[in-house]
Amino acid sequence: MEYVSAVPVPQPRARAASAPDSAGSRRSLAAGLLLGAAGATVVLLASGQTWAEGEAAVGGGALPLSADGQDVTGVPAALAVVGLAALVAVFAVRGAGRLLVAGLLALSGLGAALSACAGASDSAALDERAAQTTGDTAATVHALGHTAWPYVTAVGGLLILLAGLLALRYGNRWPAMSGRYERDGTPRPRKAARTAPDPDRPEELWKALDRGEDPTREA
């Protein structure tokens, strides 16, 4: 005679459902870190390149002048540094704080991109350099030209913006830094309290003296 067990057999549905979610969280985390770090690097490097070129009239001749991104505007580089700080801070906070930091990250990228595009046609930096070089405050730059570096800087800002959007969308699934807990949330084992040396073992007494402890004092 056969017996039928009434105990239901557990199905691995929950594990199968959590596996894709965990994989998606890791992918979004890696993409956010890569986009944020790459975007900030691009902005900082491109801001140090030549953005504008021109010539200033000096004594019947022409003096070539150039201005880099830092001369035109320092906003993109400053916002890239803010974005890097926000990218690190995303993992140091939880809940609403993480959303705020992720929003700051996205706004930093957007501001860097917009300021770079605004500086792509700026001539004030070259005019100021022409006035300083010629000693004529009314001097202006002729044959003004701009390079592609402002737009490269804007692309870096957009990468930071994408990192911020990823943090806003998936940041609640990302792990957070903690000094007391491991990644799985379990407390780290604490070190066992140091016991008093055994007076019957001379080698323990010598070790205690080497550590600067009083072996005669009771714990």
RALIN-V723200 format. One record per run of one state. SS is the DSSP state (helix for helix, strand for strand, loop for the rest). FROM is the first residue (numbers start at 1). TO is the last residue. Records with the same first field share a line. If there is no record, write none. Layout:
SS=FROM-TO, FROM-TO
This chain:
loop=1-12, 48-49, 59-60, 73-74, 90-94, 120-123, 135-141, 147-148, 174-180, 182-186, 188-201, 211-219
helix=13-47, 69-72, 75-89, 95-119, 124-134, 149-173, 202-210
strand=50-58, 61-68, 142-146, 181-181, 187-187
